[in-house]
């Protein structure tokens, strides 16, 4: 009995033969092109002290993200053209990480509108760090004052506690302590978080303690939003491996679901 071999069968046989011979450069190139990396952009304003962060905070955070597989990690800052976020980059960013402190008012309102649209309509994840609670994108996305009850540089360390160990951002994290010389005191003027992943206690120079929420999550339109309260620029917070793991977890959590 004769067997009829269709085109699909012939293609499968040919592909098998090629793979048996070690494949080809063309196939490898094609496969790498077809698999699109996700993109995370780490933005900062360039005001962190160089004795702590020689290449600024965005570079320190980005360095900790380099081990993420399947991710393109891009650093951006306010001194670059389009304040570091031209349309091409912003439109392909799956997650935007933001650290700001002294230059909130210098951020263009038109850029803030674009960021808001990317999060609410495009599903881009947004991660806000420490003093970025007062950043324009943070306040627009929250829709509240985003102010803390008090700000004092009278702490020595911050004990971080995992409050929600089942949350993806807490994966692989156990309670830890970091040097942290500035505390933000409750209440935090935001909408009730959908999840509080981390809580913390600042140990004060005078011997007291000040508890507060450290890591909080919201859904803002189609986008996921994570705020991490720790990260004072005079402390090497973003070199700490626990914090770097939190950043990696947060990036993967905040990324929009792809079909």
C-alpha positions as CSV (number, residue, x, y, z in Angstrom):
1,X,0.0,0.0,0.0
2,X,1.4,3.4,-1.0
3,X,1.6,6.1,1.7
4,X,0.9,9.7,0.8
5,X,3.2,12.2,2.5
6,X,1.7,15.6,2.9
7,X,3.7,18.9,2.9
8,X,3.4,19.2,6.7
9,X,5.0,15.8,7.1
10,X,7.8,16.6,4.7
11,X,8.5,19.8,6.6
12,X,8.6,18.0,9.9
13,X,11.0,15.4,8.4
14,X,13.2,18.1,7.0
15,X,13.2,20.1,10.3
16,X,14.1,16.9,12.2
17,X,17.0,16.3,9.8
18,X,18.3,19.8,10.3
19,X,18.1,19.6,14.1
20,X,19.9,16.3,14.0
21,X,22.8,17.9,12.1
22,X,23.0,20.7,14.7
23,X,20.5,23.2,13.4
24,X,21.5,26.3,11.4
25,X,22.3,29.9,12.1
26,X,19.3,31.0,10.2
27,X,16.9,29.0,12.4
28,X,18.6,30.2,15.6
29,X,18.4,33.8,14.4
30,X,14.7,33.4,13.5
31,X,13.8,31.9,16.9
32,X,15.6,34.7,18.8
33,X,13.8,37.3,16.7
34,X,10.4,35.6,17.2
35,X,10.7,35.5,21.0
36,X,10.2,39.2,22.0
37,X,11.8,40.2,25.3
38,X,9.8,42.1,27.8
39,X,11.1,45.5,28.7
40,X,11.5,47.2,32.1
41,X,12.6,50.9,32.2
42,X,14.3,52.1,35.4
43,X,14.0,55.9,35.7
44,X,15.6,58.3,38.2
45,X,16.4,62.0,38.4
46,X,20.1,61.8,39.0
47,X,20.2,63.5,42.5
48,X,21.4,60.6,44.7
49,X,24.8,61.2,46.3
50,X,27.6,59.6,44.2
51,X,29.4,58.4,47.3
52,X,26.5,56.0,47.8
53,X,25.3,55.5,44.2
54,X,28.1,56.3,41.8
55,X,25.9,55.7,38.8
56,X,22.7,56.8,40.4
57,X,19.8,54.8,41.8
58,X,18.5,53.7,38.5
59,X,21.8,51.9,37.6
60,X,21.8,50.2,41.0
61,X,18.3,48.9,40.6
62,X,18.9,47.9,36.9
63,X,22.0,46.0,38.0
64,X,19.9,43.9,40.3
65,X,17.4,43.1,37.5
66,X,20.0,41.8,35.1
67,X,19.5,38.2,36.2
68,X,15.8,38.3,35.0
69,X,15.5,36.0,32.0
70,X,13.6,37.2,29.0
71,X,13.8,40.9,30.1
72,X,15.4,43.9,28.5
73,X,16.5,46.3,31.2
74,X,16.8,50.0,30.3
75,X,17.9,52.9,32.4
76,X,16.6,56.4,31.8
77,X,16.9,59.8,33.5
78,X,15.5,63.2,33.4
79,X,18.6,64.7,31.7
80,X,18.1,62.7,28.6
81,X,16.0,63.9,25.5
82,X,12.3,63.6,26.2
83,X,13.3,63.2,29.9
84,X,14.5,59.7,29.2
85,X,11.1,58.4,28.0
86,X,10.6,59.0,24.3
87,X,7.4,57.6,22.9
88,X,9.1,54.6,21.3
89,X,10.6,53.4,24.7
90,X,7.5,54.3,26.8
91,X,5.2,52.4,24.4
92,X,7.2,49.2,24.5
93,X,7.9,49.3,28.2
94,X,6.1,46.5,30.1
95,X,7.1,48.0,33.5
96,X,8.3,51.4,34.6
97,X,10.3,51.8,37.8
98,X,10.4,55.4,39.2
99,X,12.7,57.0,41.7
100,X,12.5,60.8,42.3
101,X,13.2,63.2,45.1
102,X,14.1,66.8,44.4
103,X,12.9,67.3,40.8
104,X,9.3,66.2,40.9
105,X,8.2,69.6,39.5
106,X,10.6,69.4,36.6
107,X,8.8,66.4,35.1
108,X,6.8,67.5,32.1
109,X,3.0,67.3,32.5
110,X,2.7,65.9,29.0
111,X,4.9,63.0,29.9
112,X,2.9,62.3,33.0
113,X,-0.3,62.1,30.8
114,X,1.4,59.6,28.6
115,X,2.5,57.5,31.6
116,X,-1.0,57.5,33.1
117,X,-2.4,56.4,29.7
118,X,0.2,53.6,29.4
119,X,-0.7,52.3,32.9
120,X,-4.5,52.7,32.9
121,X,-5.2,51.8,29.2
122,X,-2.1,49.9,28.1
123,X,-1.6,47.8,31.2
124,X,2.0,48.9,31.8
125,X,3.2,48.1,35.4
126,X,4.4,51.0,37.6
127,X,6.7,50.6,40.5
128,X,7.3,53.7,42.7
129,X,10.2,53.9,45.1
130,X,10.6,55.8,48.4
131,X,10.3,59.5,47.9
132,X,8.6,58.9,44.6
133,X,5.3,59.0,46.5
134,X,5.3,62.7,45.7
135,X,6.3,62.2,42.0
136,X,3.8,63.4,39.5
137,X,3.1,60.0,37.9
138,X,2.6,58.5,41.4
139,X,0.1,61.1,42.5
140,X,-1.9,61.0,39.2
141,X,-2.1,57.3,39.3
142,X,-3.2,57.2,43.0
143,X,-5.5,60.2,42.7
144,X,-4.7,61.2,46.3
145,X,-2.3,63.5,48.2
146,X,0.2,60.6,48.6
147,X,1.6,62.3,51.7
148,X,2.9,60.6,54.8
149,X,2.2,61.7,58.4
150,X,5.8,62.7,59.1
151,X,9.3,62.6,57.7
152,X,12.3,62.4,60.1
153,X,15.9,61.5,59.7
154,X,16.2,60.0,63.2
155,X,16.2,56.3,62.5
156,X,19.1,53.8,62.3
157,X,17.7,50.6,60.8
158,X,14.5,49.3,59.2
159,X,13.2,45.8,60.1
160,X,11.2,44.6,57.1
161,X,8.6,41.9,57.8
162,X,6.8,39.8,55.2
163,X,3.1,40.3,55.9
164,X,1.7,38.4,52.9
165,X,4.1,35.5,52.2
166,X,1.7,34.1,49.5
167,X,2.0,37.2,47.4
168,X,4.3,36.9,44.3
169,X,6.4,39.9,45.3
170,X,7.3,38.1,48.6
171,X,8.6,35.0,46.8
172,X,11.9,34.0,48.3
173,X,11.9,36.8,50.9
174,X,12.2,36.3,54.6
175,X,12.3,39.1,57.3
176,X,15.4,41.2,57.0
177,X,17.0,44.4,58.3
178,X,18.6,47.2,56.4
179,X,20.3,50.5,57.3
180,X,17.8,53.3,56.8
181,X,18.3,56.8,58.3
182,X,14.9,58.4,57.3
183,X,11.5,57.2,58.4
184,X,8.1,57.9,56.9
185,X,5.4,57.7,59.5
186,X,1.8,56.6,59.1
187,X,-0.8,57.5,58.0
188,X,-0.1,57.3,54.3
189,X,-2.8,59.3,52.3
190,X,-3.6,56.8,49.6
191,X,-6.5,54.5,48.7
192,X,-6.7,51.3,50.7
193,X,-4.1,48.9,49.1
194,X,-5.3,45.6,47.6
195,X,-2.4,44.0,49.3
196,X,0.2,45.0,51.9
197,X,3.1,42.7,51.1
198,X,5.6,44.1,53.6
199,X,5.5,46.0,56.9
200,X,8.4,47.5,58.8
201,X,9.6,49.0,62.0
202,X,12.1,51.8,62.1
203,X,14.5,51.7,65.0
204,X,15.0,55.2,66.3
205,X,18.2,56.8,67.5
206,X,16.5,57.7,70.8
207,X,15.5,54.1,71.4
208,X,11.9,54.1,70.2
209,X,10.3,52.4,67.2
210,X,8.0,53.6,64.4
211,X,6.0,51.0,62.5
212,X,4.6,51.6,59.0
213,X,3.6,49.8,55.8
214,X,6.6,49.2,53.4
215,X,5.3,47.5,50.3
216,X,1.8,48.0,48.9
217,X,-0.1,47.0,45.7
218,X,-3.0,48.4,43.8
219,X,-4.7,47.8,40.4
220,X,-4.9,51.1,38.5
221,X,-7.0,50.6,35.4
222,X,-5.4,47.8,33.5
223,X,-2.0,48.3,35.2
224,X,-0.5,46.9,38.4
225,X,1.1,49.4,40.8
226,X,3.6,48.6,43.6
227,X,5.0,51.2,46.0
228,X,8.1,50.3,48.1
229,X,8.6,52.8,50.9
230,X,12.3,52.0,51.7
231,X,15.0,53.5,49.6
232,X,16.5,56.7,51.1
233,X,19.2,58.0,48.9
234,X,21.9,58.2,51.6
235,X,21.6,54.5,52.4
236,X,22.7,51.7,50.1
237,X,19.3,50.1,50.1
238,X,19.2,49.1,46.4
239,X,22.4,47.1,46.7
240,X,20.9,44.9,49.3
241,X,20.1,41.4,47.9
242,X,16.8,41.2,49.7
243,X,15.6,44.5,48.1
244,X,16.9,43.4,44.7
245,X,14.9,40.2,45.0
246,X,11.8,42.3,45.8
247,X,12.5,44.4,42.8
248,X,12.8,41.3,40.5
249,X,9.6,39.9,42.0
250,X,7.8,43.2,41.6
251,X,8.8,43.6,37.9
252,X,7.5,40.1,37.0
253,X,4.3,40.7,39.0
254,X,3.6,44.1,37.5
255,X,4.2,43.0,33.9
256,X,0.9,42.9,31.9
257,X,-0.4,39.5,30.9
258,X,0.5,38.6,27.4
259,X,-1.8,36.5,25.2
